[in-house]
Amino acid sequence: MNVFIFLFLSAAMVTAAPHAASILDKHHSKSGKPVSSTVPKCEQKKRETVLLLRDVVHHVNRSKMLLREKMLQKEVQNVFMNKECNRTTLCEAGKVLSAYNSSSLGLKSPIDWKLPRILLAYSNCTTTDQQELIQLDQLLDQIKRCGQKELTNHPNPCQ
């Protein structure tokens, strides 16, 4: 039985390889370079920033939908206390949220709790301070507003 599965998988790989190669060829320009390398770095950075900020807003909405009311009332550190909405603030929010794992929040899967990682990826941060406590629901709302503000006001790295 194991030999049959091995032979079947080997045959599947051989027949899939030409198809995969043709798909890969479509993503290369006539010069042979990958299409993504023809895009200026500043444009690539801008796209990544927009995608990360959209992910922040999406995952806040998703988290608020999936978390139980009891968890949304949980007190967490307020990183937005008298501070502007910027990468540093979102960094601090990511660090606060990363203290919680999906199971401690009552989520079924770690996939449902990507928000801390996305915040840290966007902000590329290393610092944090002590903050007052607020409800998780309020922190999520502030993160969403901040992410939306950053999305509409983010500086263009190409200029």
trRosetta pair geometry for C-beta under 8 A, 3 or more apart (Angstrom, degrees):
i j d omega theta_ij theta_ji phi_ij phi_ji
1 4 5.7 -53 -153 32 32 114
1 5 6.7 30 151 -17 65 103
2 5 5.7 -53 -150 36 35 110
2 6 6.3 37 152 -20 66 106
3 6 5.6 -54 -149 36 32 114
3 7 6.3 29 154 -16 66 106
4 7 5.9 -57 -147 39 29 108
4 8 6.2 31 154 -21 64 108
5 8 5.6 -55 -146 37 30 113
5 9 6.3 27 157 -16 65 107
6 9 6.0 -58 -147 39 27 106
6 10 6.3 29 154 -21 63 108
7 10 5.6 -53 -145 36 31 114
7 11 6.4 31 156 -18 64 105
8 11 5.9 -57 -151 37 29 109
8 12 6.4 30 151 -21 64 107
9 12 5.5 -52 -145 35 34 114
9 13 6.4 36 155 -21 65 103
10 13 5.9 -54 -151 33 30 111
10 14 6.6 29 153 -18 64 106
11 14 5.8 -54 -148 35 33 111
11 15 6.4 22 158 -10 67 108
12 15 6.2 -61 -146 43 29 103
12 16 6.0 22 158 -16 66 115
13 16 5.8 -62 -139 42 27 106
13 17 6.3 44 159 -43 64 100
14 17 6.0 -40 -150 9 27 118
15 18 7.5 -54 -171 26 35 98
15 19 7.6 24 144 -4 62 113
16 19 5.5 -66 -160 44 48 113
16 20 5.8 47 148 -24 81 108
17 20 5.7 -56 -143 36 30 110
17 21 6.3 31 158 -20 64 106
18 21 5.6 -55 -148 36 33 113
18 22 6.5 32 155 -20 66 103
19 22 5.9 -55 -151 33 32 109
19 23 6.6 31 152 -17 64 104
20 23 5.8 -54 -152 35 34 111
20 24 6.4 35 150 -20 65 106
21 24 5.5 -54 -148 36 33 114
21 25 6.4 40 151 -25 65 102
22 25 5.5 -46 -149 29 35 117
22 26 7.0 43 151 -26 61 97
23 26 5.8 -49 -161 23 36 115
23 27 7.4 25 148 -11 62 103
24 27 6.0 -63 -162 36 39 107
24 28 7.2 33 146 -20 67 107
25 28 5.8 -62 -156 31 41 111
27 34 6.2 -3 135 -148 94 81
27 35 5.4 -108 -177 8 62 113
27 36 7.8 2 175 -16 104 90
28 32 6.1 -7 173 -153 126 29
28 33 6.7 160 -154 82 84 25
28 34 5.8 -63 -103 -102 71 40
28 35 6.5 -142 -107 -35 18 77
29 32 7.3 -45 74 16 70 21
29 33 5.7 -4 40 61 106 77
29 34 7.8 63 1 137 83 11
29 35 5.6 124 -45 -92 86 67
29 38 5.8 74 -34 -43 146 144
33 37 4.8 -97 164 71 114 129
33 38 6.4 128 99 -53 121 89
34 37 4.9 93 67 -2 84 103
34 38 7.9 -150 100 -9 51 83
35 38 5.8 -54 -163 24 44 113
35 39 7.6 44 145 -22 67 97
36 39 5.9 -48 -162 22 45 113
36 44 7.1 78 -176 -108 90 123
39 43 5.0 -113 173 85 98 123
39 44 5.3 119 110 -60 116 92
39 47 8.0 -3 156 -4 150 140
40 43 4.6 90 64 7 85 104
40 44 7.0 -152 97 -6 44 87
40 158 6.7 81 103 -115 137 108
41 44 5.4 -55 -147 37 36 114
41 45 6.2 38 154 -21 69 104
42 45 5.6 -50 -146 36 33 113
42 46 6.4 37 152 -22 64 104
42 156 7.7 56 165 161 115 73
42 157 4.3 -160 -151 108 87 92
42 158 3.7 136 127 -84 137 68
43 46 5.5 -51 -148 34 33 114
43 47 6.5 35 153 -20 64 103
43 158 6.2 38 -61 -72 66 128
44 47 5.8 -54 -151 35 31 112
44 48 6.5 31 151 -19 64 105
45 48 5.7 -54 -148 36 32 112
45 49 6.3 34 153 -21 65 106
45 157 4.7 -28 90 52 130 160
46 49 5.7 -54 -149 35 30 113
46 50 6.4 29 155 -17 65 106
46 154 7.9 149 -141 113 76 123
46 156 6.3 7 -103 -143 130 65
46 157 5.6 -153 -60 29 85 99
46 158 6.6 -34 -37 -22 135 102
47 50 5.8 -56 -148 37 30 109
47 51 6.2 29 155 -18 65 108
48 51 5.8 -57 -147 38 29 111
48 52 6.3 28 156 -18 65 107
49 52 5.9 -57 -147 37 28 109
49 53 6.3 23 157 -14 64 108
49 122 7.3 93 -138 -143 62 88
49 154 5.7 171 145 167 134 158
49 157 7.7 143 -13 -17 143 120
50 53 5.9 -58 -146 40 29 108
50 54 6.3 29 155 -18 65 107
50 151 6.7 86 -135 -142 65 85
50 154 7.4 -154 -76 49 68 149
51 54 5.8 -55 -146 38 29 110
51 55 6.3 34 152 -22 63 106
52 55 5.5 -54 -150 35 32 115
52 56 6.6 40 149 -27 64 98
52 118 6.2 169 -159 -172 80 88
52 121 6.0 -144 -130 104 128 104
52 122 4.1 161 147 -89 133 97
53 56 5.4 -42 -150 25 37 116
53 57 6.8 33 154 -13 64 100
53 122 6.5 109 -67 -129 62 141
53 147 5.3 162 -161 -171 78 86
53 148 8.0 141 169 -83 107 25
53 150 5.5 -148 -122 98 131 106
53 151 4.1 168 138 -82 139 92
53 154 6.9 -135 -41 -42 156 141
54 57 5.9 -54 -152 38 35 108
54 58 6.1 35 151 -19 67 110
54 151 6.7 99 -63 -117 63 136
55 58 5.5 -56 -142 41 32 113
55 59 5.9 23 162 -14 68 110
55 114 7.7 -71 172 116 114 122
55 118 4.9 -139 119 -147 119 143
56 59 6.3 -63 -144 41 22 102
56 60 6.4 26 156 -21 62 106
56 90 7.4 -33 -130 -149 151 131
56 115 7.2 85 -138 -142 58 80
56 118 5.6 -173 -80 126 67 123
56 119 6.3 92 -115 -81 108 72
56 122 6.4 -20 -54 -25 125 157
56 143 6.7 -128 175 158 107 99
56 144 7.6 176 135 -107 88 46
56 147 3.8 -159 106 -122 127 144
57 60 5.9 -53 -149 32 29 111
57 61 6.6 27 154 -15 63 106
57 144 5.7 86 -128 -144 68 77
57 147 4.8 -167 -59 110 79 131
57 148 5.8 85 -95 -66 128 80
57 151 7.0 -27 -29 -30 132 148
58 61 5.9 -60 -156 38 30 109
58 62 6.2 27 150 -18 67 110
59 62 5.2 -48 -138 40 38 115
59 63 6.0 43 158 -24 67 103
59 114 5.6 -110 -122 75 143 91
59 115 4.2 178 132 -82 127 84
59 118 5.9 143 18 26 154 152
60 63 5.8 -53 -145 36 28 111
60 64 6.4 26 156 -17 63 107
60 115 6.5 101 -70 -120 57 132
60 140 5.1 152 -155 -174 94 88
60 141 7.8 138 176 -83 128 25
60 143 5.4 -177 -96 94 132 108
60 144 4.1 -163 112 -75 159 96
60 147 6.9 -176 -11 20 137 145
61 64 6.0 -58 -149 37 28 109
61 65 6.4 26 153 -18 63 109
61 144 7.1 97 -51 -113 72 131
62 65 5.7 -60 -151 37 30 111
62 66 6.1 13 159 -9 68 114
62 112 7.1 -147 144 -155 114 74
63 66 6.0 -64 -138 44 28 100
63 67 5.7 22 168 -19 69 114
63 112 7.5 128 -99 162 66 82
63 113 7.2 79 -106 -110 106 62
63 115 5.6 -20 -46 -31 141 144
63 140 6.0 -144 92 -129 122 137
64 67 6.4 -49 -126 35 23 105
64 72 6.9 65 -135 -106 69 128
64 137 7.1 86 -123 -132 98 76
64 140 5.5 159 -68 134 100 149
66 107 5.9 46 140 -115 126 98
66 112 5.4 -136 144 -171 170 128
67 71 4.5 -115 -175 85 104 125
67 72 5.3 125 114 -57 122 87
67 105 6.0 -56 -117 168 102 111
67 106 7.0 105 -140 65 62 106
67 107 7.2 -44 -87 -67 68 95
67 136 7.4 -110 158 116 162 135
68 71 5.0 93 59 7 76 101
68 72 7.2 -145 97 -6 40 88
68 106 5.5 -23 5 90 115 155
69 72 5.6 -57 -147 36 35 112
69 73 6.5 32 155 -19 66 106
70 73 6.0 -61 -156 34 29 109
70 74 7.5 55 142 -46 59 88
70 106 8.0 75 71 -13 107 155
71 74 5.5 -21 -164 -13 45 120
71 105 5.2 86 -154 -162 145 76
71 106 5.7 -136 -52 24 140 120
71 136 6.4 -44 147 58 68 153
72 135 6.6 42 148 161 62 109
72 136 5.3 -128 -147 79 38 101
72 137 3.8 56 174 -63 100 103
72 140 7.5 -64 -135 16 92 137
73 135 5.3 -47 -146 -142 39 121
73 136 7.2 -6 37 31 11 92
73 137 6.7 4 -71 -7 42 118
74 135 6.7 112 64 -151 36 65
74 136 4.7 27 63 -17 90 121
75 133 4.1 30 172 172 115 120
75 134 6.7 160 -146 83 72 13
75 135 6.1 -52 -93 -89 53 46
75 136 7.6 -125 -87 -32 7 73
76 96 5.5 99 171 166 113 121
76 97 7.6 28 -163 -79 153 60
76 133 6.6 148 73 -148 16 74
76 134 6.4 -35 64 66 69 65
76 135 7.4 46 19 173 83 15
76 136 5.1 79 -7 -85 124 71
76 139 5.3 -46 75 -20 126 154
77 92 7.9 -99 111 161 122 101
77 96 4.8 -137 53 -117 104 127
77 130 7.4 -124 -138 -167 129 45
77 131 3.9 100 179 65 98 110
77 132 7.2 127 -152 74 59 26
77 133 6.3 -52 -93 -96 39 55
77 134 7.7 20 144 22 14 78
78 81 4.6 84 116 -45 111 102
78 131 4.8 -153 63 158 55 118
78 132 4.7 -12 34 72 118 80
78 133 6.5 129 -17 -162 92 3
78 134 4.2 79 -77 -9 105 115
78 138 7.7 -22 -107 108 100 120
78 139 6.9 -140 -110 -88 57 96
79 83 7.1 -57 151 46 61 145
79 89 5.7 142 137 -162 106 72
79 92 3.8 163 -143 112 135 118
79 93 4.8 -140 50 -66 148 69
79 96 6.0 -139 -36 -19 121 138
79 131 5.3 -91 -79 -71 47 165
79 139 7.4 71 22 -138 91 106
80 83 5.7 -131 -154 55 38 97
80 85 7.4 4 -127 -83 106 76
80 89 6.1 65 -96 -167 67 126
80 93 7.6 28 -45 -72 89 113
80 139 7.6 170 2 -126 113 65
80 142 4.6 -114 -20 177 159 148
80 146 7.2 -141 -101 -54 123 133
81 131 5.7 162 10 -152 126 97
81 132 5.6 104 -76 25 151 105
83 88 7.9 -111 178 95 133 105
83 89 5.2 162 122 -95 128 119
84 89 6.7 -147 90 -29 51 139
85 89 5.8 -104 -132 64 37 149
85 90 7.7 54 -168 -45 72 93
85 145 7.1 -113 -96 112 151 85
85 146 3.7 -162 -145 -129 118 92
85 149 5.1 70 99 72 150 141
85 150 6.6 -128 141 -47 107 91
86 89 5.4 99 49 11 61 101
86 90 7.2 -124 105 1 32 93
86 146 8.0 -88 -13 -165 22 113
86 150 7.4 129 -125 -93 35 111
87 90 5.7 -60 -147 43 32 108
87 91 6.1 43 151 -29 66 103
87 122 7.0 -146 -130 129 88 85
87 123 4.3 149 -175 -131 81 79
87 124 7.4 -14 -180 40 130 77
87 125 7.0 177 150 -68 90 106
87 150 7.7 111 -64 -125 64 141
88 91 5.4 -48 -151 28 32 118
88 92 6.7 31 152 -17 63 101
88 123 6.9 142 -79 -160 20 122
88 125 6.7 129 -124 -115 49 125
88 127 7.2 -13 -149 66 98 111
89 92 5.8 -52 -152 35 34 110
89 93 6.5 35 148 -19 65 104
89 146 6.4 -124 102 -148 125 154
90 93 5.3 -49 -145 36 37 116
90 94 6.3 44 152 -23 65 101
90 119 5.2 -147 167 -158 89 95
90 122 6.2 -43 127 90 142 120
90 123 4.7 -176 90 -64 98 126
90 125 7.9 180 89 -31 71 140
90 143 6.9 102 -122 -138 81 85
90 146 6.1 -175 -73 125 97 134
90 147 7.2 101 -109 -76 131 77
90 150 7.4 -20 -40 -35 144 157
91 94 5.7 -55 -154 33 30 113
91 95 6.6 28 150 -17 64 104
91 119 7.0 168 -99 150 27 93
91 120 6.8 76 -135 -114 65 56
91 123 3.6 -155 -68 135 84 150
91 124 7.7 -60 -95 61 116 32
91 125 2.8 96 -140 -51 135 167
91 126 7.7 -31 -177 12 141 31
91 127 7.0 58 118 57 137 68
91 128 7.5 -137 125 -77 93 80
92 95 5.7 -52 -149 35 34 111
92 96 6.5 37 151 -20 65 102
92 125 7.5 -111 -41 158 50 162
92 127 7.6 -34 -76 102 89 71
92 128 5.2 134 -121 -122 81 80
92 129 7.0 -25 -121 30 134 76
92 131 7.3 107 164 -38 130 138
93 96 5.7 -51 -149 34 33 112
93 97 6.3 24 156 -11 66 109
93 119 5.7 -111 90 -164 94 154
93 139 6.6 164 -139 -179 102 104
93 142 7.6 -157 -103 98 138 104
93 143 5.2 155 172 -94 156 109
93 146 7.7 162 -15 56 157 151
94 97 5.9 -61 -145 44 29 105
94 98 6.0 33 156 -28 66 109
94 115 7.8 -153 -116 138 73 70
94 116 5.0 116 -161 -157 70 62
94 117 7.6 139 -157 -52 114 9
94 118 7.8 -149 -112 73 116 50
94 119 3.1 -168 -79 101 107 116
94 120 4.2 172 154 -52 149 73
94 123 6.3 -159 3 28 139 131
94 125 7.0 142 53 41 128 130
95 98 5.7 -51 -140 31 30 114
95 99 7.5 45 155 -32 56 92
95 116 7.7 118 -68 -154 14 105
95 120 7.3 101 -59 -85 64 105
95 125 7.4 -96 -39 98 111 129
95 128 4.8 -103 89 -82 163 140
96 99 6.3 -49 -175 9 34 113
96 128 7.9 160 -50 -144 73 132
96 131 7.6 -42 -84 42 133 136
96 139 7.0 -112 106 -162 143 152
97 100 6.2 -63 -170 37 50 102
97 115 5.9 -66 149 103 157 106
97 116 4.1 -159 101 -82 103 98
97 119 6.9 94 43 26 131 146
97 139 7.7 177 -67 132 99 135
98 116 3.8 146 -72 -179 74 144
98 117 7.5 105 -99 -58 106 56
98 120 6.9 35 -56 -41 138 132
100 104 5.4 -132 -159 81 79 121
100 105 5.5 72 161 -51 124 108
100 113 7.6 -121 109 -160 91 141
100 116 7.8 168 56 -45 78 140
101 104 5.1 89 56 9 75 103
101 105 7.3 -156 92 0 38 92
101 110 7.3 -38 -174 -110 91 93
101 113 6.9 126 -174 96 41 160
102 105 6.0 -71 -154 44 31 104
102 107 4.0 -81 -171 71 88 119
102 108 7.7 -52 155 62 119 24
102 109 6.4 -56 158 105 157 27
102 110 4.6 -158 4 -101 144 47
102 111 8.0 42 -95 31 160 36
102 112 5.8 110 -138 65 124 92
102 113 3.9 -157 -82 3 90 135
103 106 7.6 53 -173 -71 34 18
103 107 6.9 -92 -73 58 29 71
105 113 6.6 133 41 -92 140 134
107 110 7.7 116 103 -84 121 25
107 112 4.3 -157 -174 85 131 132
107 113 5.5 162 50 -42 162 107
108 112 6.6 81 51 -5 70 144
109 112 5.1 107 69 -7 80 98
110 113 5.9 -72 -157 46 48 99
111 114 6.8 -7 -170 -43 43 106
113 116 7.1 11 160 10 87 100
114 117 5.4 -64 -168 47 64 111
114 118 5.6 62 138 -26 89 107
115 118 5.7 -59 -142 37 30 110
115 119 6.3 31 161 -20 67 106
115 143 7.6 66 -176 138 124 157
116 119 5.8 -57 -149 36 30 111
116 120 6.4 24 157 -14 66 108
117 120 5.8 -57 -146 41 31 108
117 121 6.1 33 154 -21 66 108
118 121 5.6 -53 -144 37 31 112
118 122 6.3 31 156 -19 65 105
119 122 5.9 -55 -147 36 28 109
119 123 6.1 5 163 0 65 115
119 143 7.1 -58 -95 -150 130 126
120 123 6.2 -65 -135 49 27 97
120 124 7.6 92 166 -77 56 24
120 125 6.3 -107 -139 39 66 94
121 124 7.2 14 -174 -65 27 66
134 138 4.6 -89 154 78 120 133
134 139 5.8 142 86 -51 111 88
135 138 4.7 94 63 4 83 102
135 139 7.2 -152 97 -4 44 85
136 139 5.5 -55 -149 37 36 112
136 140 6.2 38 154 -21 69 104
137 140 5.9 -54 -149 35 28 111
137 141 6.6 30 152 -19 62 105
138 141 5.6 -52 -150 35 34 113
138 142 6.4 31 153 -17 66 105
139 142 5.7 -56 -149 38 32 110
139 143 6.3 35 152 -21 66 104
140 143 5.6 -51 -146 35 32 113
140 144 6.4 35 153 -21 64 104
141 144 5.7 -54 -151 34 31 113
141 145 6.5 28 154 -16 65 105
142 145 5.8 -52 -145 38 33 109
142 146 6.1 32 156 -18 65 109
143 146 5.7 -58 -146 41 28 111
143 147 6.1 31 155 -21 65 108
144 147 5.8 -55 -146 36 27 111
144 148 6.4 26 156 -16 63 106
145 148 5.8 -57 -149 38 30 110
145 149 6.2 30 153 -20 65 107
146 149 5.6 -54 -146 37 31 112
146 150 6.2 31 155 -17 65 106
147 150 5.7 -53 -144 39 30 110
147 151 6.2 35 153 -25 63 107
148 151 5.5 -52 -147 32 31 116
148 152 6.6 18 158 -9 64 106
149 152 6.2 -64 -150 42 29 100
149 153 5.9 -12 165 16 67 119
150 153 6.3 -76 -129 58 24 87
150 154 5.4 48 169 -67 69 94
151 154 6.4 -15 -125 -15 18 112
155 159 7.6 -111 174 47 89 112
156 159 4.8 69 89 -4 107 107
